[in-house]
Amino acid sequence: MLKKKNKYVVAVAGATGAVGREMIEILEERTFPVSELVPLASERSEGERVKFIGRNWTVKRLTKKSFKDVDIALFSAGAERSLEFAPAAVKSGAVVIDNSSAFRMDPDVPLVVPEVNAHAIDKHTGIIANPNCSTIGMVVVLKPIHDRATIKRIVVTTFQSVSGTGKKAIDELAEQTVALLNFRDVKTTVYPHQIAFNCIPHIDVFLDNGYTKEEMKIANETKKIMEDDSIRVTATSVRVPVFRCHSESVNIETEKKISANEVRAILSTTPGVIVYDDPRRNIYPLAIEVAGKDETYVGRIRDDESIPSGINLWLVSDNLRKGAALNAVQIAEYLIK
Ligand SMILES: NC(=O)c1ccc[n+]([C@@H]2O[C@H](COP(=O)([O-])OP(=O)(O)OC[C@H]3O[C@@H](n4cnc5c(N)ncnc54)[C@H](OP(=O)(O)O)[C@@H]3O)[C@@H](O)[C@H]2O)c1
């Protein structure tokens, strides 16, 4: 359990990565009470500096001994590192908020999106998991609709940006784009195919059931966060040549009839959601506009005319912010409240 203090020692494991950097920025932006920042990464980054509240902080190598006196440890260094080092952090007395998939489906670990199930944080025993970046944006939008009309089934297709894979993928999209526009050959190392000017229906590894692990994460995590195993979820995840923000086409079927206008009204008062929906004026959420924003934007809200009670919508959220770093910092804010 976290002891209440005026200021906290906060470690960021993966401090040099796409999510870790964002975490440090958001801690500063939201004036989280940090007495000391402990940036951790691999030996490759040892000695590098990260800027936080006007000071340079030296990156140290992540080891099991990194967590002495640490109160809160934000992990975003991949699932293997979380499995290896998060238990050591908890043993040292830190509360871990983990961005990886390592503990998400562990029944003893709360999986939290504060706008949806903040109460689950109270049950933690040292580790709290941050959901997958595509799941977070979707459940923020769907939970209030579920509360009102009971969602029976969700069919979702995600259009996920390359920053969801991390810094190497951001570089790969930029390099491939420049190469192709200069009539040079492209190098493909991060993804199995060229990502520039392409869409790849393959995120994470394929499983025996034909889905990818990413698609099953969306299905399983949605049920856990919404605390309802009866919701049927089927997902298709596509990597698209966008730097930042995941977009999602979502179709839901509800038990009770709910109209598009009612959904618009409910979502317009939902914390963390912005209804951006005026197609006649070409207004609908776009990745390039939602990048850097905290809220999940939702538009193209319409009745599904093919079934008696269904809704179609389009949502966009910043995968590095609400999909990862911001959600983790919001959990930390709840912990110190
Ligand atoms: N990107 C997203 O939108 C997103 C969303 C939700 C969750 N996540 C999760 O967040 C984690 C990080 O993702 P990312 O996108 O930030 O990846 P990234 O840009 O590739 O950064 C990875 C970070 O982990 C560190 N790291 C790698 N191997 C390490 C090791 N052996 N020991 C210590 N540190 C090590 C890296 O340090 P070096 O710089 O020293 O290599 C870097 O700081 C992943 O678990 C990912 O699934 C990402």
PDBQT file of the ligand as one rigid body, heavy atoms in Angstrom, charges set to zero:
ROOT
HETATM    1  N1  LIG A 401       3.397   2.598 -27.729  1.00  0.00    +0.000 N 
HETATM    2  C1  LIG A 401       2.166   2.493 -27.288  1.00  0.00    +0.000 C 
HETATM    3  O1  LIG A 401       1.212   3.113 -27.807  1.00  0.00    +0.000 OA
HETATM    4  C2  LIG A 401       1.877   1.616 -26.112  1.00  0.00    +0.000 A 
HETATM    5  C3  LIG A 401       0.594   1.649 -25.596  1.00  0.00    +0.000 A 
HETATM    6  C4  LIG A 401       0.291   0.841 -24.495  1.00  0.00    +0.000 A 
HETATM    7  C5  LIG A 401       1.272   0.042 -23.965  1.00  0.00    +0.000 A 
HETATM    8  N2  LIG A 401       2.520   0.030 -24.499  1.00  0.00    +0.000 N 
HETATM    9  C6  LIG A 401       3.522  -0.837 -23.865  1.00  0.00    +0.000 C 
HETATM   10  O2  LIG A 401       4.533  -0.012 -23.308  1.00  0.00    +0.000 OA
HETATM   11  C7  LIG A 401       5.795  -0.688 -23.397  1.00  0.00    +0.000 C 
HETATM   12  C8  LIG A 401       6.819   0.211 -24.088  1.00  0.00    +0.000 C 
HETATM   13  O3  LIG A 401       6.354   0.581 -25.346  1.00  0.00    +0.000 OA
HETATM   14  P1  LIG A 401       7.036   1.747 -26.208  1.00  0.00    +0.000 P 
HETATM   15  O4  LIG A 401       6.121   1.957 -27.332  1.00  0.00    +0.000 OA
HETATM   16  O5  LIG A 401       7.430   2.897 -25.353  1.00  0.00    +0.000 OA
HETATM   17  O6  LIG A 401       8.377   0.993 -26.728  1.00  0.00    +0.000 OA
HETATM   18  P2  LIG A 401       9.789   1.632 -27.145  1.00  0.00    +0.000 P 
HETATM   19  O7  LIG A 401       9.632   2.973 -27.718  1.00  0.00    +0.000 OA
HETATM   20  O8  LIG A 401      10.440   0.577 -27.966  1.00  0.00    +0.000 OA
HETATM   21  O9  LIG A 401      10.575   1.769 -25.748  1.00  0.00    +0.000 OA
HETATM   22  C9  LIG A 401      10.959   0.648 -25.000  1.00  0.00    +0.000 C 
HETATM   23  C10 LIG A 401      11.596   1.101 -23.707  1.00  0.00    +0.000 C 
HETATM   24  O10 LIG A 401      11.940  -0.075 -22.941  1.00  0.00    +0.000 OA
HETATM   25  C11 LIG A 401      13.325  -0.045 -22.657  1.00  0.00    +0.000 C 
HETATM   26  N3  LIG A 401      13.904  -1.385 -22.659  1.00  0.00    +0.000 N 
HETATM   27  C12 LIG A 401      13.937  -2.270 -23.691  1.00  0.00    +0.000 A 
HETATM   28  N4  LIG A 401      14.626  -3.376 -23.330  1.00  0.00    +0.000 NA
HETATM   29  C13 LIG A 401      15.035  -3.185 -22.048  1.00  0.00    +0.000 A 
HETATM   30  C14 LIG A 401      15.806  -3.944 -21.121  1.00  0.00    +0.000 A 
HETATM   31  N5  LIG A 401      16.295  -5.147 -21.442  1.00  0.00    +0.000 N 
HETATM   32  N6  LIG A 401      16.058  -3.425 -19.883  1.00  0.00    +0.000 NA
HETATM   33  C15 LIG A 401      15.580  -2.200 -19.572  1.00  0.00    +0.000 A 
HETATM   34  N7  LIG A 401      14.855  -1.421 -20.405  1.00  0.00    +0.000 NA
HETATM   35  C16 LIG A 401      14.581  -1.915 -21.622  1.00  0.00    +0.000 A 
HETATM   36  C17 LIG A 401      13.933   0.796 -23.753  1.00  0.00    +0.000 C 
HETATM   37  O11 LIG A 401      15.201   1.262 -23.335  1.00  0.00    +0.000 OA
HETATM   38  P3  LIG A 401      16.385   1.587 -24.410  1.00  0.00    +0.000 P 
HETATM   39  O12 LIG A 401      16.046   2.942 -24.979  1.00  0.00    +0.000 OA
HETATM   40  O13 LIG A 401      17.587   1.602 -23.550  1.00  0.00    +0.000 OA
HETATM   41  O14 LIG A 401      16.359   0.494 -25.432  1.00  0.00    +0.000 OA
HETATM   42  C18 LIG A 401      12.893   1.896 -23.892  1.00  0.00    +0.000 C 
HETATM   43  O15 LIG A 401      13.040   2.828 -22.860  1.00  0.00    +0.000 OA
HETATM   44  C19 LIG A 401       5.503  -2.000 -24.102  1.00  0.00    +0.000 C 
HETATM   45  O16 LIG A 401       5.285  -2.989 -23.109  1.00  0.00    +0.000 OA
HETATM   46  C20 LIG A 401       4.236  -1.740 -24.852  1.00  0.00    +0.000 C 
HETATM   47  O17 LIG A 401       3.492  -2.890 -25.091  1.00  0.00    +0.000 OA
HETATM   48  C21 LIG A 401       2.848   0.801 -25.556  1.00  0.00    +0.000 A 
ENDROOT
TORSDOF 0
